[in-house]
Amino acid sequence: MTSARQQEASKLQQFPTGGQSGTQTLIRGLRVLEAMAGSDQPVGVGELSRQVDLAKSTVQRLLRTLQQEGWAETSNEPITRWQLSPRLLAVARRSAPSRTLREVALPHLTALGERSGETIHFSVPDGDARLVLIERVDSVHPVRTFNPIGASTAYHTSASGKAFMAALPDQEVEAMLARPLDKAMPNTVVDPRQLLHQVLEARERGYAVNISENRAHVCAIGSAVTDPSGRPIAAVAISMPDIRFAPARIPEWGAWVRETAGVISQALAE
């Protein structure tokens, strides 16, 4: 007759306790979530498989587990595509530091959206290589840019990222530009000298510009939000499709976004 302890041991053998295998599964799941967050639309298993360099069957299993736990969901399309769930986005928004920052910034982001008529992005650093979007005010135009909450972008490919770097000390900027830089789009600048020039230019005028460097046909003007010591803690950007991007208006948009970033910085210091 099998004892209760033996029955329990038998059950435990069916479910590994974790260790290296469990850690690997967790890392793979997080990579899949990150890939979905980086896409501006629902994405298929095949594309996710290519992005995270895993077999389709493995990605499919991870997605089913994430769906079961409420972190991912399928879109309402004939072909099955995957996206982050509202639950995960809500958890991201509830993070304490970002939530406080977001609440202070939101009225000013909304005002900038009304003033410009374009999409407004508000991002915070995700480590020392990327920014993550924590708030968005949508454009009033039928044709608009869209980036999901939680999406991340490399510093060197975005207006927000370059503006953020412009507010950092020279030593930190040089260290960031000394790393291998991915060429996300044909327009993406990856030459450290050219990027340093853009960063210094952004530092002088208070805003940075991105012309289809992060996503095709998307342009942006960004400025950094700083803490009382002057260190950057976030970035605000006006984002628009290139069909409405007029180079002659860059100084005007730049002044607006610089002013908004300044007002948010001041509000955080009060």
Helices and strands as residue ranges (DSSP letters): H 4-14, H 19-37, H 45-52, H 56-68, E 72-74, E 82-84, H 86-93, H 96-116, E 119-126, E 130-137, E 152-154, G 155-157, H 159-166, H 170-177, H 192-205, E 208-211, E 218-226, E 232-241, G 242-244, G 247-249, H 250-269
